[in-house]
């Protein structure tokens, strides 16, 4: 799977970076849980989250009883979260190493976290599973996402910002609040699945606004000399370009696929060179 570059992987990283309790993850028989998650992931990827039921998951397990499945996961939402947690473990491990690396500046750590996200759950995976954009239908997932965002901000982004302030690579007066704001924007407002957009151009506008907000808060997330902004936008938008083809019952106001091109983003807009 082709990794994103530049800003966009931060969104991939922060979508599911929030860490679960190790006890909750390890108290179930490992092989049974693996089988459940394997079947669930395949169903979510082929049918989508909305069209997959717990009965479908039980039916694909070849003899495992409904009671056994519900012993491990009380709802489809819990299974969905566990699928992404499992896929995201390499990102968590790499992110832990980045934050602990004394050779990196704070800004370098933020950009390294950006790169590390390429090894975790991708935009393609999330888009294929298609949780509903309707906040009522996806209330539990959205609530968990918000909690994960704050956990990620405090565990990874805030420490990197504070180090950046100390070493001079970042200018920021409120590290904790800045980390929270940036991740809420990146993971809830920017993500087309939670806040649908109709075209690549509209998505590009969100990215531009986000980068301007980050710069205003003292953080240059993008190294403009090393990326092609238009390609970054195209690659990040591609998994979501078919939103308009979804059943309208899944997401109110889902965007339609268009041929709109990304607006060219210039160095200095949202993340200019120093």
Secondary structure, 3 states (H helix, E strand, C coil): CCCCCCCCHHHHHHHCCCCCCHHHHHCCCHHHHHHHHHHHHHHHHHHCCCCCCHHHHHHCCCCCCHHHHHHHCCCHHHHHHHHHHHHHHHHHHHHHHHHHCCCCCHHHHHHHHHHHHHHCCCHHHHHHHCCCCCCCCCHHHHHHHHHHHHHHHHHHHHHHHHHHHHHCCCCCCCHHHHHHHHHHHHHHHCCCCCCCCCCHHHHHHHHHHHHHHHHHCCCCCCCHHHCCHHHHHHHHHHCCCCHHHCCCCCCCCCCCCCCCCCCCCCCCCCCCCC
